Structure formats: structure tokens, C-alpha cells
Amino acid sequence: MELKREVASEDRDAGTAYGHVAGQADGFLTAVGPGTPCGEFMRRYWHPVALSTDATTRPMKIRILGEDLILFRNGRGEPGLLYPRCVHRGTSLYFGKCEEDGIRCCYHGWKFAVDGTCLDQPCEPPRKHYPQSMRQPWYPVQEQYGLVWAYMGPPDKKPLLQKYDIFENLAEDEYVDANDMGRTTGGFGKRFIAPCNWLQHYENVLDPAHVQILHIKFSGVQFTTNVPVINDPWVFETMPDGVRQLSGGTFADGRHVQRTFQCRFPTEKRMADPWMAPGRLTSIGFTVPVDDTHYFVLSLIKQRRGKESYTFAALGGKRWDQMTEEERRDVPGDYEAQTGQGGITLHSDEHLVASDRGVVLLRRALRKQIERVLAGEDPAGVIFDPKDQTIRVEGGNIFSFPAPTAAPTDVPAGSES
């Protein structure tokens, strides 16, 4: 229902843009570079930084958390992530050559292992030991589920790389598809680096109000025409390691569905299947911060061979990257709405309302975790005990019939709502 009111004649000229001063972004929550509050928080976790297929014997430039790095794979198949400037004379290892045990600089031939150890200095007199100062700056990496993960924080705080129960103990016809949004839901045709801050994309998971406006009235129905009437209140809850949203609705045939979404720290997105497939979710997304004004998305999707999901025709029969700007204006989606806020949105200019409760809770919870790191504590969700390494993934579409008198929930009594 639209709100209408008569405007008094004396108010007709009020509120013009004359003299308006633009607001400010909240850098405490958005800046991810080294030494920034959020950047130090981010560096306490493992981050997916590339597909495993990206790591080859041809060095690749990547930028993560405001740092420029070189990803490569040696002849033994081991991935490495090194600072690009060679410690000798500073030329980029991007132009280096990968060998059996490392990468060799093109300038004077110094060779470095995946852990930065200097293995060879061909123009120097033979020496039994290379000094520690000759070690190329590096970051630890691991491969899991088809992704390369990096830990970019203090070595003495390095946690275990988490596992997810939905991607473990797969059936013979199941596999995990590591995806950079080029082939499926993004419709971009290739990896796409979005020109706005990571938080503008991440907090979108907990903004259910935009779905019925942006994804239906403006974009047309982007996911499925088989949608329920949302007749349960949106419930947002702060969890130990993030924030989640519960919503529910009833279909025309009387079936009820409870939908669960979650943002888990630091950048993990768990979203109920938008095509209304029943059951626990089978995918996890990660909003990877490139720097303060760019991000990209990596996803893990459990697929069944011959019955692959998460593929759909792009708007108007075109992928997003094939559409003109005018065509995108006609059917704007998340990209347009989020980048339309600018490289970093001006948080002090916002006017948050009741439907923004999930966004507010997420920002509040994120601020608390950043403050924990600044105080010398461990943030939520980091794992040091192997028995806790495999995480149970919650979320999805839970159907019931007939519809219950109250939306079902697996949330313990007394949770914040």
C-alpha cells in the first residue's frame, strides 16, 4: 500500500538538494587493506582466492584484501602465493617461469619455492645456506573443493581450514562444482570483478524486502514463478558466528515453506535455493574482497551428475555481459542496485527502516567481531581443534503440508528476533 499525504504549500520548497553535503562511508566496516580494523579481522580467516584451475605453471596476478600477489603452480603440482616484487631487484614474478620445485625470476634467475624459500641464485658464488632475508614474502595456501584458499594473517594465529558437511562423504554420482559465477547464476560468461565494496553485496543476503521489488517488479521474475505468499514475519537472529534470517510463506496448494538464509563470518553466504528446491541448501557462496571498492564471488555447489542445477537463461535470452547498458537499465538486478550505491556507499546518508533489521544486525555483529580482534581476541568462527573442523551447514527450504499455524523453526527458545 502506497503512503500518500497532502503537502502543505509552505513545505513545497523544503528539502531541496541545494547545500547538501554528501555523507561518509563507515571505513571501520568496509576497508580491508593491511592494518585497517576490518582488514585485520579478515586476515584471521582462510579465504578462497581462486579456482584450483586458475593455479597453473603460467603465473597469474590476483588482488586480495588490497594486496597484489602472484598465484602459480610448480611442476610438482603445488600451488604458491607470493608477493610479486622479487626480493633481489624488484621485478615482478608475473614474468617468471615455473619449474619443478618453484618459480624463477626472469631478471637474474633467482628461484623461489611455494613457501618463499630462495632455492637458487645462479649468478652468485655457491653458498651452503641462503640467509632468511632472501626469502620471498609468501602466504600459506591449501586446495579444497576445487578452490585455492589463502591465509593472510599472523602466523601464530593461523586456524584450521574449515570443511563443510554437505561437501563431505559424497555419493558416487555427486561432485562439488567450484564456480566463479562465470558459468551459472551470474550469467557473466567469465569471472567478473564488481566495482563496489564487498559489504554492499554481502549484506544483500539479509535484505529480503528487495526480492519482491527488484527481482520481480523491476527485473521481471528472475528465479521462479512458483513463489509462495510470504505471510510469516521476517525473523532475524544473531548467531555465534554470524546472522541468519527466517521467513515463511504458503503456496496456492496450501503447502508451507520456511526459508533460512545466513551470513557467516567473514564472507560466507548461505542462501535457500531461489528456485524453491526443497531440503537443505546445497551451495555456499563467498564474497571475496579484492580491495575497498571491488569484490568477486566464488561458490561451491553440490551437483548430481546428469542433473546439474543452478543454470538458467539470462534475461532476454542474453547473458549479463552481452547486454547493453540500456538493456540493463530496463531490467536492473543486484549488480545495478549494489554498484549504484557507489564504490563505497555513504552510510551516514542512509535512512534505515524496519525491513533493514537484518542489515543492521549484520553490521552490528561484524563491528563486534572487528573489535574483538582489535582487543587481541580471536574472532568467531575460527577453528583450532580438529574435532570442530567440519561445520554443519544450516539453511534451505523446509516444506510442510498442511501449513502450520505458526512458521516452524529450529532456533532454540529465547533467540533474539
C-alpha positions, 0 to 999 in steps of 0.5 A: 500500500502506497503512503500518500499525504497532502503537502502543505504549500509552505513545505513545497520548497523544503528539502531541496538538494541545494547545500547538501553535503554528501555523507561518509562511508563507515571505513571501520566496516568496509576497508580491508587493506593491511592494518585497517580494523576490518582488514585485520579481522579478515586476515584471521580467516582462510579465504578462497582466492581462486579456482584450483584451475586458475593455479597453473605453471603460467603465473597469474596476478590476483588482488586480495584484501588490497594486496597484489600477489602472484598465484602459480603452480610448480611442476610438482603440482603445488600451488604458491602465493607470493608477493610479486616484487622479487626480493633481489631487484624488484621485478615482478614474478608475473614474468617468471617461469615455473619449474619443478620445485618453484618459480624463477625470476626472469631478471637474474634467475633467482628461484623461489619455492611455494613457501618463499624459500630462495632455492637458487641464485645462479649468478652468485658464488655457491653458498651452503645456506641462503640467509632468511632475508632472501626469502620471498614474502609468501602466504600459506595456501591449501586446495579444497573443493576445487578452490585455492584458499589463502591465509593472510594473517599472523602466523601464530594465529593461523586456524584450521581450514574449515570443511563443510558437511554437505561437501563431505562423504559424497555419493558416487554420482555427486561432485562439488562444482567450484564456480566463479559465477562465470558459468551459472547464476551470474550469467557473466560468461567469465569471472567478473570483478564488481566495482563496489565494496564487498559489504554492499553485496554481502549484506544483500543476503539479509535484505529480503524486502528487495526480492519482491521489488527488484527481482520481480517488479523491476527485473521481471521474475528472475528465479521462479514463478512458483513463489509462495505468499510470504505471510510469516514475519521476517525473523532475524537472529544473531548467531555465534558466528554470524546472522541468519534470517527466517521467513515463511510463506504458503503456496496456492496448494496450501503447502508451507515453506520456511526459508533460512538464509545466513551470513557467516563470518567473514564472507560466507553466504548461505542462501535457500535455493531461489528456485524453491528446491526443497531440503537443505541448501546445497551451495555456499557462496563467498564474497571475496574482497579484492580491495575497498571498492571491488569484490568477486564471488566464488561458490561451491555447489553440490551437483548430481551428475546428469542433473546439474542445477543452478543454470538458467537463461539470462534475461532476454535470452542474453547473458549479463555481459552481452547486454547493453547498458540500456538493456540493463537499465530496463531490467536492473538486478543486484549488480545495478542496485549494489554498484549504484550505491557507489564504490563505497556507499555513504552510510551516514546518508542512509535512512534505515527502516524496519525491513533493514533489521537484518542489515543492521544486525549484520553490521552490528555483529561484524563491528563486534567481531572487528573489535574483538580482534582489535582487543587481541581476541580471536574472532568467531568462527575460527577453528583450532581443534580438529574435532570442530573442523567440519561445520554443519551447514544450516539453511534451505527450504523446509516444506510442510503440508498442511501449513502450520499455524505458526512458521516452524523453526529450529532456533532454540527458545529465547533467540533474539528476533 
